[in-house]
Amino acid sequence: MNIKTEQKMDMYIAKITWYITYIDCFTRIINEFIENGEGNLNQNDIPNLMEFNTKLTNRLYKIVMHLKSDWEFMQ
């Protein structure tokens, strides 16, 4: 594997790690909502979180597909 390909793979893995951190944060917010009820959330929190979740899920999907295609190309 050449250096350029390794750098590209490292970039994809770094992005995936960032999105996994986001998912962890999102899960904690949902768990807090389940445990403590609606009192801790503002009116716009859920719609904003869902919109952000949709955008990041789409990005994560694209990154994984790029990573997969690069990985298959290397083999």
TANOR-V876339 format. One record per backbone hydrogen bond with DSSP energy under -0.5 kcal/mol. CO is the residue of the C=O (numbers start at 1). NH is the residue of the N-H. E is the energy in kcal/mol with one decimal. If there is no record, write none. Layout:
CO&NH&E / CO&NH&E
//
This chain:
2&6&-2.1 / 3&7&-2.5 / 4&8&-2.0 / 5&9&-2.5 / 6&10&-2.6 / 7&11&-2.2 / 8&12&-2.2 / 9&13&-2.5 / 10&14&-2.4 / 11&15&-2.2 / 12&16&-2.5 / 13&17&-2.3 / 14&18&-1.9 / 15&19&-2.3 / 16&20&-2.3 / 17&21&-1.9 / 18&22&-1.8 / 19&23&-2.4 / 20&24&-2.2 / 21&25&-2.1 / 22&26&-2.8 / 23&27&-2.5 / 24&28&-2.0 / 25&29&-2.1 / 26&30&-2.2 / 27&31&-2.6 / 28&32&-2.4 / 29&33&-2.2 / 30&34&-2.4 / 31&35&-2.5 / 32&36&-3.0 / 33&37&-1.8 / 37&40&-0.8 / 38&41&-1.6 / 42&45&-0.9 / 42&46&-0.5 / 44&48&-2.3 / 45&49&-2.7 / 46&50&-2.5 / 47&51&-2.2 / 48&52&-2.5 / 49&53&-2.7 / 50&54&-2.3 / 51&55&-2.1 / 52&56&-2.5 / 53&57&-2.4 / 54&58&-1.9 / 55&59&-2.1 / 56&60&-2.8 / 57&61&-2.3 / 58&62&-2.1 / 59&63&-2.6 / 60&64&-2.6 / 61&65&-2.2 / 62&66&-2.4 / 63&67&-2.7 / 64&68&-2.6 / 65&69&-2.4 / 66&70&-2.7 / 67&71&-2.5 / 68&72&-2.5 / 69&73&-1.9 / 70&74&-1.7 / 71&75&-1.1
//
